[in-house]
Amino acid sequence: MDTLKELFKIGCGPSSSHTIGPQRAVGRAKEKFPNADSFIVELWGSLSATGKGHFTDWIIVETFKPMEVEIKWLPNFVHELHTNGMKFIAFDKDKKNIGEYTVFSVGGGTIKDLDELLDKSPKTEVYPLNTMKDIMEWCKDNNKELWQYVDEFEDPSIWEHLKKIYHAMDEAVTRGLNREGLLPGPLKYPRKAKEMYEKALTKRASLLLTNKIFAYALAVSEENASIGQVVTAPTCGASGVIPGLLRAMREEYELKEDEILKGLAIAGIIGNLIKHNATISGAEGGCQAEVGSACSMGAAMATYFMGGNIDQIEYAAESAMEHHLGMTCDPVGGFVIIPCIERNAICSVRALNTATYCLSTDGSHTISFDEVVKTMKETGKDMCSAYKETSDGGLAKYYEKILLSK
């Protein structure tokens, strides 16, 4: 598995695949063609189908400035290697074609070019063990906790990186709580986090924690939808789940920074296992791969914060993913707003509930985390493309019908 630095990234919303990935791809294209005067960028498949709602063209144009760039939308062309494909065609000052570069946004802002996807040779990896079963055995054999697996194999700078990630998450919550008005786009969707937080403070004590999680998760998701700065956890579309849960649990349990960073490391291992063995791309696996993964990561983190052992942490991660299997990605209008924002808030609380449930057991259960990740991957492959970030089915299609009938 790759470093957690490639999982947790700070970047521009609303979609890691549709904004952060293309932004990084533009950087590569400029490096490959330093003498280029202009570009044509072809966007393929899901990257094109919901690209306008996800501000893909905006981020590409902004990153290329002041260079001239033309965007071509090709939603019906789906490359066999991945649906989120793009081609950069470079031209010199005389408008002569000087080269092409094909690259794919494979989830969470990670990009891979054609050669990287075709290359099946063994890679040098940060983590030598790539299944939860093997990692748990290593931890038990070496009398280590799960976060110490990260400490063992990552560069020491990982803790400074996780510190930056934690503060970026917290800052996104704070910004979101202090903003009002409508989110960008034609849906005219109002920000709700500030109002919900104010109402949370009036709730009876038994409901305060839940309502604060709702407000904090909404705050980040609304920041994401407004092209704000968020953390891929594991994606922008699911970026509200962990920060919402983390902020509320920090306040409720008076967590210290070193505990928080260890919890993020545990969440990162869960996310990395899902990314390595299945997918975190909504275009590949539907929302089970995004919010489902975030809930799994959050449940593991919450279980650690509440004193759970490694068996209970694994159970929480498994259970959270198990109950998101088959979740579709059907963003209305191609915007990361409906159902994405509310889904982040609800699943943030679900992560805590899952952790609480698993802590009431001894950690023994039937389905393993590795098995549920494999199942999620297979479910994603079987899922109709209309439910994988294309806005061709589900809520997106139904809402379009309503609009057209008016």
Long-range contacts (C-beta under 8 A, 24 or more apart in sequence): 1-125, 1-126, 1-127, 1-130, 1-272, 1-273, 1-275, 1-276, 2-125, 2-126, 2-127, 2-272, 2-275, 2-276, 3-126, 3-154, 3-155, 3-158, 4-150, 4-154, 4-158, 4-161, 4-162, 4-265, 4-268, 4-269, 4-272, 5-158, 5-161, 6-108, 6-110, 7-108, 7-232, 7-234, 7-268, 7-271, 7-272, 7-275, 8-161, 8-162, 8-165, 8-231, 8-232, 8-233, 8-234, 8-264, 8-268, 9-108, 9-109, 9-231, 9-232, 10-164, 10-165, 10-168, 10-229, 10-230, 10-231, 11-109, 11-229, 11-230, 11-231, 11-232, 11-236, 12-59, 12-227, 12-228, 12-229, 13-223, 13-224, 13-225, 13-226, 13-227, 13-228, 13-229, 13-230, 13-236, 13-239, 13-336, 14-54, 14-55, 14-224, 14-225, 14-226, 14-227, 14-236, 14-237, 14-335, 14-336, 15-50, 15-54, 15-55, 15-56, 15-235, 15-236, 15-237, 15-336, 16-105, 16-107, 16-108, 16-109, 16-232, 16-235, 16-236, 16-237, 17-46, 17-47, 17-54, 17-84, 17-105, 17-106, 17-107, 17-108, 17-109, 17-235, 17-281, 17-282, 17-283, 17-389, 18-47, 18-50, 18-51, 18-54, 18-55, 18-56, 18-59, 18-84, 18-105, 19-54, 19-55, 19-56, 19-59, 19-227, 19-236, 20-109, 20-232, 20-236, 21-84, 21-105, 21-106, 21-109, 21-110, 21-111, 22-47, 22-56, 22-59, 22-60, 22-63, 22-86, 22-105, 23-59, 23-60, 23-63, 24-109, 24-111, 25-86, 25-88, 25-103, 25-105, 25-111, 26-59, 26-60, 26-63, 26-64, 26-88, 27-63, 28-101, 28-103, 28-111, 28-113, 29-88, 29-90, 29-101, 29-103, 30-64, 32-90, 32-99, 32-101, 33-88, 33-90, 33-98, 33-99, 33-101, 35-92, 35-98, 36-67, 36-90, 36-91, 36-92, 36-98, 37-67, 37-68, 37-91, 37-92, 37-93, 37-95, 38-67, 38-68, 38-69, 38-70, 38-90, 38-91, 38-95, 39-64, 39-67, 39-68, 39-69, 39-70, 39-88, 39-89, 39-90, 39-91, 40-69, 40-70, 40-72, 40-88, 40-89, 40-91, 41-69, 41-70, 41-71, 41-72, 41-86, 41-87, 41-88, 41-89, 42-72, 42-74, 42-86, 42-87, 42-89, 43-71, 43-72, 43-73, 43-74, 43-86, 44-74, 44-75, 44-77, 44-78, 44-79, 44-83, 44-84, 44-85, 44-86, 44-87, 45-74, 45-75, 45-77, 45-78, 45-79, 45-82, 45-83, 45-84, 45-85, 45-283, 45-390, 46-75, 46-78, 46-83, 46-84, 46-283, 46-385, 46-388, 46-389, 46-390, 47-83, 47-84, 47-85, 47-86, 47-105, 47-283, 48-73, 48-74, 48-75, 48-77, 49-75, 49-334, 49-389, 49-390, 49-391, 49-392, 50-331, 50-334, 50-389, 50-390, 50-391, 51-334, 52-334, 53-185, 53-331, 53-333, 53-334, 53-335, 53-336, 53-391, 54-334, 54-335, 54-336, 55-227, 58-227, 75-390, 78-385, 79-104, 81-114, 81-117, 81-118, 82-106, 82-117, 82-281, 82-283, 82-284, 83-283, 83-284, 83-385, 83-388, 84-281, 84-283, 106-279, 106-281, 106-284, 107-234, 107-235, 107-275, 107-279, 107-280, 107-281, 107-282, 107-283, 107-284, 107-289, 108-232, 108-234, 108-235, 108-275, 108-280, 108-281, 109-232, 109-235, 109-236, 110-275, 126-153, 126-154, 127-153, 127-272, 128-153, 130-273, 130-276, 130-277, 131-273, 131-277, 131-370, 132-273, 132-314, 132-317, 132-368, 132-369, 132-370, 133-368, 133-370, 135-269, 135-273, 136-310, 136-311, 136-314, 139-310, 140-310, 145-262, 145-310, 146-265, 146-266, 146-269, 146-304, 146-310, 146-313, 147-262, 147-263, 147-265, 147-266, 147-304, 149-269, 150-265, 150-266, 150-268, 150-269, 151-265, 158-265, 159-261, 162-261, 162-264, 162-265, 162-268, 163-257, 163-261, 165-231, 165-264, 166-246, 166-257, 166-260, 166-261, 166-264, 168-229, 168-230, 168-231, 169-220, 169-230, 169-231, 169-233, 169-242, 169-243, 169-246, 169-247, 170-243, 170-246, 170-247, 171-229, 172-219, 172-220, 172-223, 172-224, 172-228, 172-229, 172-230, 172-231, 172-239, 172-243, 173-216, 173-219, 173-220, 173-243, 173-244, 173-247, 174-219, 175-219, 175-223, 175-228, 176-218, 176-219, 176-220, 176-221, 176-222, 176-223, 176-228, 177-215, 177-216, 177-219, 179-222, 179-223, 179-226, 183-222, 183-225, 183-226, 183-335, 183-337, 184-225, 184-226, 184-227, 185-333, 185-335, 185-337, 186-333, 187-332, 187-333, 187-335, 187-337, 187-338, 189-225, 189-337, 189-338, 189-341, 191-222, 192-218, 192-222, 193-218, 193-219, 193-222, 194-219, 209-248, 209-252, 209-352, 210-349, 212-247, 212-248, 212-251, 213-244, 213-245, 213-248, 213-345, 213-348, 213-349, 213-352, 214-244, 214-345, 214-346, 214-348, 214-349, 215-244, 215-345, 216-240, 216-243, 216-244, 216-245, 216-247, 216-248, 216-348, 217-241, 217-243, 217-244, 217-245, 217-344, 217-345, 217-348, 217-349, 218-244, 218-341, 218-342, 218-344, 218-345, 219-244, 220-244, 220-344, 221-336, 221-340, 221-341, 221-344, 221-345, 222-341, 224-336, 225-335, 225-336, 225-337, 225-340, 225-341, 233-267, 233-271, 233-294, 233-297, 234-271, 234-274, 234-275, 234-280, 234-290, 234-293, 234-294, 234-297, 235-280, 235-281, 235-282, 235-290, 235-293, 235-294, 236-336, 237-282, 237-287, 237-290, 237-291, 237-329, 237-336, 237-340, 238-290, 238-291, 238-293, 238-294, 238-344, 238-347, 239-294, 239-344, 240-341, 240-344, 240-345, 240-348, 241-291, 241-294, 241-295, 241-297, 241-298, 241-344, 241-347, 241-348, 241-351, 242-267, 242-294, 242-297, 242-298, 242-301, 242-348, 244-344, 244-345, 244-348, 245-298, 245-301, 245-302, 245-348, 245-349, 245-351, 245-352, 246-301, 249-302, 249-305, 249-352, 253-305, 253-306, 255-305, 259-305, 262-304, 263-301, 263-302, 263-304, 263-305, 264-301, 266-300, 266-301, 266-304, 266-313, 267-297, 267-298, 267-300, 267-301, 268-297, 269-300, 270-296, 270-297, 270-300, 270-317, 270-369, 271-296, 271-297, 273-369, 273-370, 273-373, 274-321, 274-373, 274-376, 277-370, 277-373, 277-374, 277-377, 278-373, 278-374, 278-376, 278-377, 278-380, 279-377, 279-380, 282-329, 282-388, 282-389, 283-329, 283-388, 283-389, 283-390, 284-380, 284-388, 285-376, 285-377, 285-379, 285-380, 285-383, 285-388, 286-326, 286-327, 286-328, 286-329, 286-379, 286-380, 286-383, 286-387, 286-388, 286-389, 287-324, 287-327, 287-328, 287-329, 287-343, 288-321, 288-324, 288-325, 288-326, 288-327, 288-376, 288-379, 288-380, 289-329, 289-376, 289-380, 290-329, 291-324, 291-327, 291-340, 291-343, 291-344, 291-347, 292-320, 292-321, 292-324, 292-325, 292-327, 292-347, 292-376, 293-321, 294-344, 294-347, 294-351, 295-320, 295-321, 295-324, 295-347, 295-348, 295-350, 295-351, 295-354, 296-320, 296-321, 296-324, 296-351, 297-351, 298-347, 298-348, 298-351, 298-352, 299-350, 299-351, 299-352, 299-354, 299-355, 299-358, 300-355, 301-351, 302-351, 302-352, 302-354, 302-355, 302-356, 303-355, 303-358, 303-359, 306-355, 306-356, 306-359, 307-359, 308-355, 308-358, 308-359, 308-363, 309-363, 311-362, 311-363, 311-364, 312-358, 312-359, 312-361, 312-362, 312-363, 314-363, 314-368, 314-369, 315-358, 315-361, 315-363, 315-364, 315-365, 316-354, 316-355, 316-357, 316-358, 316-359, 317-369, 318-365, 318-367, 318-368, 318-369, 318-371, 318-372, 319-354, 319-357, 319-358, 319-365, 320-350, 320-351, 320-354, 321-369, 321-372, 321-373, 321-376, 322-367, 322-372, 323-350, 323-354, 325-372, 325-375, 325-376, 325-379, 326-379, 326-383, 328-383, 328-387, 328-388, 328-393, 328-394, 329-387, 329-388, 329-389, 330-386, 330-387, 330-391, 330-393, 330-394, 330-395, 330-396, 330-397, 331-389, 331-391, 331-396, 332-391, 332-395, 332-396, 332-399, 333-391, 333-396, 333-399, 333-400, 334-391, 334-396, 338-395, 338-399, 339-395
